[in-house]
Structures are given as structure tokens and as C-alpha cells.
Amino acid sequence: MKTAVVILNWNGKNWLEKFLQNVIFNSSDATVIVVDNNSSDNSVSFLQEKFPEIQIIQNEGNYGYAKGYNLALKQIDAEYFVLLNSDIEVTKDWISPIVSLMDSDKTISACQPKILDYNNKSKFEYAGASGGYIDKFGYPFCRGRIFDELEEDKGQYNDAIEVFWATGACLFVRSSQFLEIGGLDEDFFAHQEEIDLCWRLKNKGYKIMVEPKSEVYHVGGGTLNVGSPFKTHLNFRNNLYMLFKNLPLSSLFTIIPVRLVLDGIAAITFLKKEKGMRHLFAISKAHFAFYFEIPKLISKRRKISQKCSLSGKNNYSILVKNKIIGIKKFSDL
């Protein structure tokens, strides 16, 4: 098949009820497949009853985003995989602009649509907005979103351009190049594994794009909500994993120590929030997990040809730009 839209589900029956019909209706130019990560909420029986035409791949456990997708995608023969969250509403003709763009340039490995907020459709959504970037210390941000500052979509980021990372909420990826680099890093489980994937693809000389002619609406927090300490743990741990694997040796030993200090400051600020102590513990646990995994990360580094200069990777600190200088819009950076 040309394009496979693959939805990973874990106890997301409510999202499937809400959005799956919309995806099927607007994806006549693709095959829609649902991958279930051993749900306990009758997701599979619901799919079998309500959508008998849909192919279902059942994983034996809850393997998270990374391993869950890796296992499933090995069983799917398609030129393009679309990794689509279950809490997304797609729009008419959302697939063809991206497939056309990727068809036009075989060096484009991955691409994302414009991601807007399902609950406020005039605003960009946190997970990807109109294309992802990264700063010198590994903090991700987007065209349309800096930390928690979400811009209104006024068409200001409607050009298709090369970016650093494409969102895992709706990720178009060329299957041959996805498999060439070994797919997603399963040690990440979930969160920031798509940024790591894109970084490894860019280190191979491939491009990551955003094509805003395609639009989707994302609810966000469909599996792990924003206030989850486990989510905090994954984000901080996985960011360190990603930096250690992909940074050039020339900056590895300066960036990592600074990040560890910045993480400590972030942990203190979490104390002001609900479940503050649990978030602080989650960050501490993330650091110890990182230290423990260094031997394995060294082995992974050896398989990657780290590049010093990559499109979308910036040499400034987005923390300084946003928190100290006060810049809230991507266009003002």
C-alpha cells in the first residue's frame, strides 16, 4: 500500500468512539490500521463490533509508544507510515499535501501537518504546532508554541519548511528510512522519542518538514495528562537520553552538565505546583535512570554519526529568550 494510517491505542476506547469514524471518512487514500497495546477497556471488542473493516494488530503488552509502534510497523508493508494519535480529528484532504511533498523529494524522511487545538481551533496545539525546533540545551519548541505560550493561528506559519522535528501526534514517515535507522528507540517508552527519531534521521542527512496545507486538531493528554509525575519523569529522562546519543562530542561534555543543573532548578519550581514533591522525585529518578543507562547510551552513540550543524537546531537558549528576555512568539526569536 502507499500510505498506512496507524493509530496506537491503549485504553482509549472513548477516543476511538469519538474520532475513528472521522479518520476513516477522511482517509480514503490510505489504509487505516489500529494497533492495540493490550487494552483492558474493551477497545478491541468495540472495534470488532463497530468497525469490522478495520485491521487490528494486537500487541501482547502495553509497550508504550515506541515499542508498540515498532512491533506493529514491522508487520505493515507501506511506503509511508502515518503515526496518528487516537485523540486527533483530521480534516478533508489531510493526507495528500504531505504525501505529494514527500513524493517530490526522496530525502524528506518525515513530515507533519499543522497541529491546532481541538478545544480552541484558532490556536496552535502544544504537541507540534507548525513544526518543531530545539535549542542548544535540548529544549524543544515550535513555530506557534514556546514552552506553554500558544499562539493564535493567523496564517503566519503557513509555509512548508524544513524543521528539526515533527510531532509524534501525527507523524508521516518514509518507511524505508524509518526502518533503516532502526525505528523508534524503545528505551524511551513514550515522550520525545519522535524528536530522537528525527534527530537520528537528520544525522543521516535526511530532511524533516512541516506542510501546513494539511491541518489536524489535537486534544492532547489522551494517554498521560499534563500533570502526571510519570510524564514528567519520561520527559526529563528521555531528553537526557536523546542529548547523550545525538550531540557531537565537542558539545556533549558541556551541554549535559548544564542541563543537569537546569533540571535541578526546574525541579524546585515544580514544588509550587500540585503534586510538587512527586514531580521533584520524578526528575531525580529521571537523572538516576540516565546515569544507570550511560553504558548502553555509549553503545547507541557509536551507531550514530553526530553532525554539528543541523537545520532547526539553534545555538541560543530558549529559556533565556522566553523567561528572561520575555519573547513569547516564535516570530520574535
C-alpha positions in Angstrom: 0.0 0.0 0.0 1.1 3.6 -0.5 0.0 5.1 2.9 -0.9 3.4 6.2 -2.5 5.5 8.9 -1.6 3.6 12.1 -3.4 4.5 15.3 -1.8 3.2 18.6 -4.4 2.6 21.3 -4.1 1.8 25.0 -7.4 2.1 26.9 -8.5 4.8 24.5 -11.9 3.4 23.6 -13.5 6.8 24.2 -11.2 8.4 21.7 -11.8 5.7 19.1 -15.6 6.3 19.6 -15.1 10.0 19.1 -12.6 10.2 16.3 -12.1 6.9 14.4 -15.1 7.4 12.1 -13.8 10.8 11.2 -10.3 9.4 10.3 -11.8 6.6 8.2 -14.1 9.1 6.3 -11.3 11.5 5.5 -8.6 8.8 4.7 -10.0 7.2 1.5 -6.5 7.5 0.0 -4.9 5.4 2.8 -5.4 2.2 4.8 -6.4 2.7 8.4 -5.0 0.3 11.0 -5.4 0.3 14.8 -2.7 -1.2 17.0 -3.8 -2.1 20.5 -1.3 -2.2 23.3 -3.2 -4.8 25.4 -6.0 -2.5 26.5 -8.3 -3.5 29.4 -11.2 -1.2 28.4 -12.8 -3.4 25.7 -11.3 -1.4 22.9 -10.7 -4.4 20.7 -14.2 -5.8 21.1 -15.6 -2.4 20.4 -13.5 -2.1 17.2 -14.5 -5.6 16.1 -18.2 -4.8 16.5 -18.3 -1.2 15.2 -15.5 -1.2 12.6 -15.2 -4.8 11.3 -13.5 -3.4 8.2 -10.5 -2.1 10.2 -7.4 -4.2 10.5 -6.4 -4.6 14.2 -2.9 -5.5 15.3 -2.9 -6.7 18.9 0.3 -6.3 21.0 0.8 -8.7 24.0 1.5 -5.9 26.4 1.4 -2.1 27.0 4.7 -1.4 25.3 4.3 2.4 25.2 4.5 4.5 22.0 8.0 3.4 20.9 7.9 -0.4 21.1 4.2 -0.5 20.4 4.7 1.2 17.1 7.9 -0.7 16.3 6.3 -4.1 16.7 3.3 -3.1 14.6 5.1 -1.3 11.8 7.3 -4.3 11.1 4.0 -6.1 10.1 2.8 -3.3 7.7 4.0 -3.0 4.1 3.6 0.6 3.0 5.7 3.3 1.5 4.6 5.8 4.2 3.6 5.3 7.8 1.4 7.9 9.5 1.7 7.5 13.2 -1.6 9.1 14.4 -2.8 9.7 18.0 -6.2 8.5 18.8 -7.3 11.9 20.2 -7.0 13.7 16.8 -9.7 15.0 14.5 -8.4 15.1 10.9 -9.7 17.2 8.1 -10.7 16.7 4.5 -7.7 16.1 2.2 -5.2 16.0 5.2 -3.0 13.2 3.7 -2.4 14.2 0.0 -0.5 17.5 0.6 2.1 15.7 2.8 2.4 12.7 0.5 2.8 14.9 -2.5 5.6 16.9 -0.8 7.4 13.7 0.3 7.0 12.2 -3.2 8.7 15.3 -4.6 11.9 14.8 -2.6 13.1 11.4 -1.6 15.4 13.0 1.1 12.4 14.0 3.1 12.1 11.3 5.8 9.3 12.7 7.9 6.7 15.4 7.9 3.9 16.8 10.0 0.7 18.8 9.3 -0.2 21.9 11.2 -1.5 20.9 14.6 -4.3 23.0 16.1 -6.0 22.8 19.4 -9.2 20.7 19.2 -10.8 22.7 22.1 -9.8 26.1 20.7 -9.4 25.7 16.9 -7.9 29.1 16.3 -4.9 28.3 18.4 -1.9 26.1 17.8 -1.6 22.9 19.9 1.3 22.2 22.2 2.4 18.9 20.6 4.0 20.2 17.4 2.1 23.4 16.3 3.6 24.3 12.9 6.9 22.4 13.2 9.4 21.6 15.9 12.8 23.1 16.8 15.3 22.6 19.5 17.7 24.9 21.4 21.3 24.4 22.3 20.4 22.7 25.6 17.9 20.3 24.1 14.7 22.2 24.9 12.0 21.6 22.2 9.8 24.4 21.0 7.7 25.1 17.9 6.5 27.6 15.3 3.5 28.7 17.3 4.5 27.4 20.7 7.3 28.4 23.1 7.0 26.3 26.4 3.4 26.9 27.4 2.9 30.0 25.3 0.5 29.1 22.5 0.0 31.5 19.6 -3.2 32.1 17.7 -3.1 30.8 14.1 -3.3 33.7 11.8 -1.6 32.0 8.9 1.7 33.3 9.9 3.4 29.9 9.7 1.7 28.5 6.6 4.8 27.9 4.6 6.2 24.4 4.1 9.7 24.4 5.5 12.4 22.2 6.9 12.3 21.9 10.7 14.2 19.9 13.3 11.4 17.6 14.5 7.9 16.6 13.5 5.3 15.7 16.1 4.6 12.2 17.1 1.0 13.0 17.4 0.7 13.0 13.6 3.9 11.8 12.1 4.3 11.0 8.4 7.5 8.9 7.9 9.0 7.2 4.9 9.0 3.5 5.9 12.3 2.6 4.3 14.2 5.3 6.2 12.4 4.7 9.4 13.5 1.0 9.2 17.0 2.0 8.0 17.8 3.7 11.4 16.1 1.0 13.5 12.8 2.8 14.1 11.9 4.4 17.4 14.2 3.9 20.5 12.2 1.5 22.7 14.0 2.6 25.8 12.1 5.9 25.7 8.8 4.1 26.1 6.9 7.4 25.4 7.6 11.1 25.0 10.3 12.8 22.9 11.0 9.6 21.0 9.8 11.3 17.9 12.4 14.1 18.4 15.1 11.5 18.9 13.9 9.7 15.7 14.0 13.0 13.7 17.5 13.8 15.1 18.9 10.5 14.0 17.3 10.9 10.6 18.9 14.3 10.2 22.2 12.9 11.3 21.9 10.6 8.3 21.4 13.6 6.0 17.6 13.4 5.7 15.1 16.2 6.0 12.2 16.8 8.4 9.4 19.0 7.1 6.1 20.6 8.1 3.3 21.0 5.5 0.7 23.4 6.9 -1.7 22.8 3.9 -2.6 19.8 5.9 -4.4 20.5 9.2 -5.5 18.4 12.2 -7.0 19.1 15.6 -5.4 17.5 18.7 -7.0 17.2 22.1 -3.7 16.4 23.9 -3.0 14.4 27.0 -5.1 11.5 25.7 -2.9 8.9 27.5 -0.9 10.7 30.1 -2.3 14.0 31.3 -0.2 17.2 31.7 0.0 16.9 35.5 1.3 13.3 35.6 4.6 12.9 37.5 5.3 9.8 35.3 5.0 12.1 32.3 7.5 14.5 34.0 9.8 11.6 34.6 9.7 10.4 30.9 10.2 13.9 29.5 13.3 14.7 31.7 14.8 11.2 31.4 14.3 10.9 27.6 15.6 14.4 26.9 18.9 13.4 28.6 18.9 10.1 26.7 18.4 12.0 23.4 21.1 14.5 24.1 23.7 11.9 25.1 23.0 9.9 21.9 22.9 12.7 19.4 25.1 15.6 20.5 28.5 15.9 18.8 31.4 15.0 21.1 32.6 18.7 21.0 29.5 19.8 22.9 28.4 16.7 24.8 30.5 17.4 27.9 29.4 21.0 28.2 25.7 20.7 27.4 24.9 17.7 29.6 26.2 19.2 32.9 24.3 22.5 32.2 21.2 20.5 31.5 21.5 18.6 34.8 21.7 21.9 36.7 18.8 23.4 34.8 16.8 20.3 35.6 17.5 20.8 39.3 16.2 24.4 39.1 13.1 23.1 37.2 12.6 20.5 40.0 12.5 23.3 42.6 9.9 25.3 40.5 7.7 22.2 40.4 7.3 22.4 44.2 4.9 25.3 43.6 2.6 23.1 41.6 0.1 20.4 42.6 1.9 17.1 43.4 5.1 19.1 43.6 7.1 16.6 45.7 6.1 13.8 43.3 7.3 15.8 40.3 10.6 16.6 42.1 11.1 12.9 42.8 10.2 12.1 39.2 13.0 14.4 38.0 15.5 12.9 40.5 14.5 9.4 39.4 15.0 10.5 35.7 18.6 11.6 36.5 19.5 8.3 38.2 17.9 6.4 35.3 20.1 8.4 32.9 23.3 7.7 34.9 22.4 4.0 35.0 21.9 3.9 31.2 25.1 5.6 30.2 26.9 2.4 29.2 24.0 1.5 26.9 23.8 5.1 25.6 27.5 5.0 24.7 26.8 1.9 22.6 24.0 3.7 20.9 26.2 6.7 20.2 28.6 4.6 18.3 26.0 3.7 15.8 25.1 7.4 15.1 27.2 9.9 13.0 26.6 13.0 15.0 26.6 16.2 13.0 27.5 19.7 14.4 25.2 21.8 12.3 21.6 20.8 11.6 18.7 22.8 10.3 16.3 23.7 13.1 18.8 23.2 15.9 19.6 26.6 17.4 22.6 27.9 19.2 20.7 30.1 21.7 18.9 29.2 24.9 15.1 29.3 24.5 14.9 29.6 28.4 16.8 32.9 28.2 14.8 34.1 25.3 11.5 33.3 26.9 11.9 33.5 30.7 14.4 36.4 30.9 14.0 38.5 27.7 10.3 37.8 27.6 9.8 36.6 24.0 6.6 34.7 23.7 6.2 34.3 19.9 8.3 32.2 17.6 8.4 35.0 15.0 10.1 37.3 17.6 13.0 35.0 18.2 
